[in-house]
Amino acid sequence: MRKFAVLTDSACDISPELEKKYGIDILPFIITVDGQSYTERKDFTNEEYYDILTKCEGIPVTSQITMMRFEEKFEEYAAEGVEDLLYISINSGGSNTYNAATMAARNFADEHPDSPMRIHIVDSHTYSMAYGYYVCEAARMLKNGADMKTVVEYLNDKFASVEALLSVYTLKYIKKSGRVSAAAAFAGELLGLRPIIELVDGVSATGAKVRGDVNVMPGLIRHALKRRRPDVDETYLVGGTDEANIKMLAKMCKKEFGRAPDGTFLLGAAVATNTGPNAVAIIYHGEKRR
């Protein structure tokens, strides 16, 4: 009988190795591409999804995880004897998945007033390994004997300052996703401009622009150096959609930041759907917002 369980969703971009190491349960998103529905983490690897993106004609659509799916999962945990369930969610501002989980938790409490299982739901306010890393940390802390209140407070503290920067080598996919207008994408490609996109509390904004592919990684690092606050938290991660680019960016970051990244990762389908199969990213901590 498990005393606790850690649950998250597949936008976390946690690798299968880390998922297994920390005993994390991951609910997958359903992604529909050109009329074909796929289950993330089951029907394709990240690399296979990048290939799907390069060949698709339409705009892929990601479906939220439903309240019914959460209710089913909560019933399973209760039957297993789980006493404390922690669900760490994708940014609530960009997906109704968080709301589906909270409604399912209320329904479970109403239907099982005598259940000893406590459900704790944390909104990450972010995407990808910006919360996936801390899902792993939460699972590690709980395994080592930390109480749930301490872990939830830890998560809320980290999500109050974590940020992500990403850039892309073509605007084609950002245009398809509607993140930029067709006219802006056309002008950007014509001038060879590449955006440095800030992702703070789930809200994306173009923080800077660089000209040419060769300046993408240096531009990303320069902008991270402006926003990063190692006095708040030194932790940082490097990711992308190409292993060679990830290794190169990690090497450059180590030189500029004075320490190697705490981890590297591949962008999963939820993020890659909007960026395309040609992105690089840095996750770090900035000013504390809450």
C-alpha positions in Angstrom: 0.0 0.0 0.0 1.4 3.4 -1.1 1.2 6.2 1.5 1.7 8.9 -1.2 1.7 9.3 -5.0 3.0 12.0 -7.3 1.0 12.7 -10.4 1.6 15.1 -13.2 0.8 15.5 -16.9 2.8 14.9 -20.0 3.6 18.5 -20.7 6.2 18.2 -17.9 8.7 16.7 -20.4 10.2 14.4 -17.7 12.2 11.7 -19.4 11.1 8.0 -19.1 14.3 7.4 -17.1 13.4 10.1 -14.5 9.8 8.9 -14.5 10.9 5.4 -13.5 13.6 6.6 -11.1 11.2 8.7 -9.0 8.0 6.6 -9.4 6.1 9.5 -11.0 2.7 8.9 -12.6 2.2 10.9 -15.8 -1.2 11.4 -17.4 -0.8 11.8 -21.2 -2.3 14.5 -23.4 -4.1 13.5 -26.6 -2.8 15.3 -29.7 -4.6 15.3 -33.0 -2.6 15.9 -36.2 -4.3 16.0 -39.6 -7.3 14.1 -38.2 -5.1 11.4 -36.5 -5.2 11.2 -32.7 -2.1 10.3 -30.8 -1.4 9.6 -27.1 1.7 11.5 -25.9 4.5 9.3 -24.5 2.7 6.2 -25.9 2.3 6.5 -29.6 5.5 8.4 -30.4 8.9 9.4 -29.0 9.8 13.1 -29.0 12.0 12.6 -32.1 9.1 10.8 -33.9 6.8 13.7 -33.0 9.2 16.2 -34.5 9.1 14.2 -37.7 5.3 14.2 -37.6 5.4 18.0 -37.2 7.6 18.5 -40.3 5.2 16.5 -42.4 1.8 17.6 -41.1 -0.4 20.0 -43.1 -2.7 21.3 -40.5 -2.2 22.7 -37.0 -1.9 20.0 -34.3 -4.5 20.3 -31.5 -3.8 19.2 -27.9 -6.9 18.1 -25.8 -7.0 18.8 -22.1 -7.1 16.0 -19.7 -10.7 15.6 -18.7 -12.3 15.7 -15.2 -13.5 12.1 -15.8 -10.0 10.9 -16.4 -8.9 12.5 -13.1 -11.8 11.0 -11.2 -10.9 7.5 -12.5 -7.3 8.1 -11.4 -8.3 9.3 -8.0 -10.5 6.2 -7.5 -7.5 4.0 -8.4 -5.3 5.7 -5.9 -7.9 5.4 -3.1 -8.2 1.7 -3.9 -4.4 1.3 -3.6 -4.4 2.9 -0.1 -2.8 6.2 -1.0 -3.1 8.6 1.8 -1.5 11.7 0.2 -1.8 12.4 -3.5 0.1 15.3 -5.1 -0.8 16.5 -8.6 1.4 19.1 -10.2 -0.3 20.7 -13.1 0.6 22.4 -16.4 0.0 26.1 -16.3 -3.7 26.8 -15.5 -3.7 29.9 -17.7 -2.9 27.8 -20.8 -4.9 24.7 -20.2 -8.2 23.8 -18.4 -6.5 20.6 -17.2 -5.8 22.2 -13.8 -9.5 23.2 -13.4 -10.5 19.6 -14.4 -8.3 18.2 -11.7 -9.7 20.6 -9.0 -13.3 19.8 -9.9 -12.5 16.1 -9.9 -10.9 16.5 -6.4 -14.1 18.2 -5.1 -16.3 15.5 -6.6 -14.1 12.8 -5.0 -14.4 14.5 -1.6 -18.2 14.8 -2.0 -18.6 11.2 -3.0 -16.1 9.8 -0.4 -16.5 12.0 2.7 -14.9 9.3 4.9 -11.9 8.7 2.6 -8.5 9.1 4.3 -6.9 10.2 1.0 -5.9 13.8 0.8 -5.5 15.4 -2.6 -3.0 18.3 -3.0 -3.1 20.1 -6.4 -0.3 22.6 -7.3 -0.5 24.9 -10.3 3.0 25.2 -11.8 2.2 28.3 -13.8 4.6 27.1 -16.4 5.4 24.4 -19.0 8.0 21.6 -19.8 10.9 20.9 -17.4 10.3 24.3 -15.8 7.9 22.2 -13.7 9.0 18.7 -14.6 12.3 19.2 -12.8 10.4 20.1 -9.6 8.0 17.2 -9.9 11.1 15.0 -9.7 12.4 17.0 -6.7 9.0 16.7 -5.0 9.0 12.9 -5.5 12.6 12.7 -4.2 11.7 14.8 -1.1 8.7 12.6 -0.3 10.7 9.4 -0.7 13.2 10.8 1.8 10.5 11.4 4.4 9.5 15.1 3.9 5.9 15.9 4.8 3.4 17.0 2.1 3.0 20.5 3.5 6.7 21.1 3.3 6.8 19.8 -0.3 3.8 21.9 -1.4 5.4 25.1 0.1 8.7 24.2 -1.6 6.9 23.9 -5.0 5.0 27.1 -4.7 8.2 28.9 -3.8 10.1 27.5 -6.8 7.2 28.3 -9.2 7.2 31.9 -8.0 10.5 32.5 -9.6 11.2 29.9 -12.3 11.3 31.3 -15.9 12.0 29.9 -19.4 13.5 31.4 -22.5 13.3 29.8 -25.9 14.1 30.6 -29.5 13.6 28.9 -32.8 15.5 28.7 -36.1 12.4 29.2 -38.2 9.1 31.1 -37.7 7.1 28.6 -39.7 5.7 26.7 -36.8 5.1 29.7 -34.5 3.1 31.2 -37.4 1.1 28.0 -37.8 0.3 28.0 -34.1 -0.9 31.6 -34.3 1.8 32.9 -31.8 2.8 35.5 -34.5 0.9 36.8 -37.5 1.6 35.6 -41.0 2.8 39.1 -41.9 5.2 39.3 -39.0 6.5 35.8 -39.6 7.1 36.6 -43.3 8.9 39.8 -42.4 11.0 38.1 -39.8 12.1 35.3 -42.1 12.9 37.8 -44.8 15.2 39.7 -42.4 16.5 36.6 -40.8 15.1 37.6 -37.4 14.8 35.1 -34.6 12.7 35.8 -31.4 13.9 35.3 -27.9 10.7 34.4 -26.2 10.2 34.8 -22.4 7.8 32.5 -20.6 6.9 33.9 -17.2 3.9 32.7 -15.2 2.7 31.0 -18.3 2.6 34.2 -20.4 4.8 34.4 -23.4 6.4 37.6 -24.7 9.2 38.5 -27.1 12.0 39.8 -25.0 14.5 40.4 -27.8 15.3 39.5 -31.4 18.5 38.4 -33.0 19.5 38.3 -36.7 20.6 34.9 -38.1 20.8 31.4 -36.8 24.3 31.8 -35.6 23.2 34.4 -33.0 20.3 32.4 -31.6 22.3 30.7 -28.8 24.4 33.7 -27.8 21.3 35.8 -27.9 19.5 33.4 -25.6 22.3 33.4 -23.2 22.7 37.2 -23.1 19.0 37.5 -22.3 19.2 34.8 -19.6 22.1 36.7 -18.0 19.9 39.8 -17.8 17.0 38.1 -16.2 18.6 35.3 -14.2 18.9 35.7 -10.4 21.3 33.0 -9.1 21.0 34.7 -5.6 17.3 33.5 -5.7 18.2 30.0 -7.1 21.2 28.9 -9.1 19.4 26.0 -10.7 19.1 26.0 -14.5 18.4 23.6 -17.3 19.0 23.5 -21.0 16.7 21.9 -23.5 15.6 21.8 -27.1 14.6 19.5 -30.0 18.1 18.5 -31.1 20.7 16.7 -29.0 23.6 18.3 -30.7 22.2 21.8 -30.2 21.4 21.0 -26.5 25.0 19.9 -25.9 26.4 23.0 -27.6 24.1 25.3 -25.6 24.9 23.5 -22.4 28.6 24.0 -23.1 28.1 27.7 -23.8 26.0 28.2 -20.7 28.6 26.5 -18.5 31.2 29.0 -19.7 28.9 32.1 -19.1 27.1 31.0 -16.0 30.2 29.5 -14.3 28.6 26.1 -13.7 27.1 23.2 -15.7 23.3 23.0 -16.1 21.5 20.9 -13.5 20.0 18.8 -16.4 19.1 18.7 -20.0 15.9 17.7 -21.7 14.0 17.3 -25.0 11.0 19.4 -25.6 7.8 17.3 -25.6 4.9 17.4 -28.0 2.9 20.1 -26.1 5.7 22.7 -26.4 7.1 21.5 -29.7 3.6 21.9 -31.3 3.9 25.6 -30.8 7.7 26.0 -31.4 8.3 23.4 -34.1 11.1 20.8 -34.2 13.8 23.5 -34.2 13.9 25.1 -30.8 16.4 25.7 -28.0 15.5 26.7 -24.4 17.0 27.7 -21.1 15.1 27.4 -17.8 16.4 29.4 -14.8 15.2 31.5 -11.8 14.5 35.2 -12.1 13.0 37.7 -9.6 10.5 36.2 -7.2 7.0 37.2 -8.2 5.0 35.8 -5.3 
